[in-house]
């Protein structure tokens, strides 16, 4: 794996839909943000969302979808799925937060993004999420 980019995803308060037997469903609005990296840098556009399921044991399934506008004006769709739960063994201060990311774009010079998978190590802050994204 090689370092790819850092995503700072600004989020709003979750909309809680209730528990339908599969866990508590909630939708977290994505308000914007930034992406920094050698290959991909730009702004996260408002309007995306992170659909979550929270089980009784605290495991949260994450499925976020949003769009990045690069510094050159190209659009990149982000589809990120993962898990957040408990604590990482050996670091009692930090929950486990990992996602698998697919990037999709029609920009000719960014076509290699369509052919790769990425993984992230995330941290949830008060009003944003930090994702340290690595290319597989």
C-alpha positions as CSV (number, residue, x, y, z in Angstrom):
1,X,0.0,0.0,0.0
2,X,1.2,3.5,-0.7
3,X,-0.1,6.8,0.7
4,X,-2.6,8.4,-1.6
5,X,-4.4,11.4,0.0
6,X,-6.0,12.8,3.1
7,X,-9.7,13.5,3.1
8,X,-11.3,15.9,5.5
9,X,-15.0,15.3,5.2
10,X,-17.2,17.8,7.0
11,X,-20.4,16.3,8.3
12,X,-23.7,17.5,9.8
13,X,-25.8,16.0,12.6
14,X,-27.2,12.6,11.8
15,X,-30.8,12.0,10.9
16,X,-31.9,9.0,12.9
17,X,-34.5,6.8,11.2
18,X,-34.9,4.3,14.0
19,X,-34.3,0.6,14.5
20,X,-36.0,-1.6,12.0
21,X,-34.5,-4.9,13.3
22,X,-31.3,-4.6,11.4
23,X,-29.8,-1.9,13.7
24,X,-30.4,1.8,14.1
25,X,-30.5,3.4,10.7
26,X,-29.1,6.9,10.3
27,X,-28.0,9.2,7.5
28,X,-25.2,11.7,8.1
29,X,-25.1,14.6,5.6
30,X,-21.8,15.5,4.0
31,X,-21.5,19.2,4.0
32,X,-18.2,19.6,2.1
33,X,-14.5,19.2,2.8
34,X,-11.1,19.0,1.3
35,X,-8.8,16.4,-0.3
36,X,-5.0,16.7,-0.3
37,X,-2.7,14.4,-2.3
38,X,-0.1,14.2,-5.1
39,X,-2.6,12.7,-7.6
40,X,-5.9,14.0,-6.3
41,X,-6.5,17.3,-4.5
42,X,-9.7,19.4,-4.4
43,X,-12.9,20.1,-2.6
44,X,-15.6,17.7,-1.4
45,X,-18.9,19.1,-2.7
46,X,-21.9,19.4,-0.3
47,X,-24.8,17.0,-0.9
48,X,-23.3,13.6,-0.2
49,X,-24.3,11.3,2.6
50,X,-23.1,8.6,4.8
51,X,-25.7,5.9,5.4
52,X,-25.0,4.0,8.6
53,X,-26.4,1.0,10.5
54,X,-25.5,0.9,14.2
55,X,-25.9,-2.5,15.9
56,X,-26.7,-3.0,19.6
57,X,-23.0,-4.0,20.2
58,X,-21.8,-0.7,18.8
59,X,-20.6,-1.9,15.4
60,X,-21.4,0.7,12.7
61,X,-21.6,-0.2,9.1
62,X,-20.7,2.8,6.9
63,X,-21.6,3.6,3.3
64,X,-20.7,7.1,2.2
65,X,-21.2,8.6,-1.3
66,X,-20.0,12.0,-2.3
67,X,-18.2,14.0,-5.1
68,X,-14.8,15.7,-5.2
69,X,-14.2,18.6,-7.6
70,X,-10.5,18.6,-8.3
71,X,-8.4,21.7,-8.5
72,X,-8.6,21.4,-12.3
73,X,-12.4,21.2,-12.2
74,X,-12.8,17.5,-12.8
75,X,-15.4,15.5,-10.9
76,X,-14.6,12.3,-9.0
77,X,-17.3,10.2,-7.4
78,X,-16.4,8.5,-4.1
79,X,-18.0,5.3,-2.9
80,X,-16.7,4.4,0.6
81,X,-17.8,1.4,2.6
82,X,-16.5,0.2,5.9
83,X,-16.8,-0.4,9.7
84,X,-16.3,1.6,12.8
85,X,-16.4,0.0,16.3
86,X,-14.8,-0.4,19.7
87,X,-11.1,0.1,20.2
88,X,-8.0,-0.9,18.4
89,X,-6.0,-3.4,20.5
90,X,-3.0,-1.7,21.8
91,X,-4.5,1.9,21.5
92,X,-7.4,2.3,23.9
93,X,-7.9,5.9,22.8
94,X,-8.8,5.2,19.2
95,X,-11.8,3.3,17.7
96,X,-11.4,0.9,14.8
97,X,-12.5,2.9,11.6
98,X,-11.6,1.4,8.2
99,X,-13.1,1.8,4.8
100,X,-12.7,0.5,1.2
101,X,-13.0,3.2,-1.3
102,X,-13.7,3.2,-5.1
103,X,-13.2,6.3,-7.1
104,X,-14.9,6.9,-10.4
105,X,-14.3,9.7,-12.9
106,X,-14.6,10.5,-16.6
107,X,-11.6,12.8,-16.6
108,X,-9.0,11.4,-19.1
109,X,-5.9,12.1,-17.0
110,X,-7.5,10.5,-13.9
111,X,-8.6,7.2,-15.5
112,X,-6.1,5.2,-13.4
113,X,-8.4,6.0,-10.4
114,X,-11.1,3.9,-12.0
115,X,-8.8,0.9,-12.0
116,X,-7.8,0.9,-8.3
117,X,-9.1,0.2,-4.9
118,X,-8.2,2.3,-1.9
119,X,-8.4,1.7,1.9
120,X,-8.6,4.3,4.6
121,X,-7.9,4.6,8.3
122,X,-10.4,7.1,9.7
123,X,-10.9,9.3,12.7
124,X,-14.2,10.8,13.7
125,X,-14.0,14.3,15.0
126,X,-16.8,16.6,16.3
127,X,-17.8,18.0,12.9
128,X,-15.7,16.2,10.4
129,X,-14.0,12.9,9.5
130,X,-10.4,12.5,8.7
131,X,-9.5,9.7,6.3
132,X,-5.9,8.7,5.6
133,X,-6.3,7.0,2.2
134,X,-3.9,4.4,0.9
135,X,-3.7,2.9,-2.6
136,X,-3.8,-0.9,-2.8
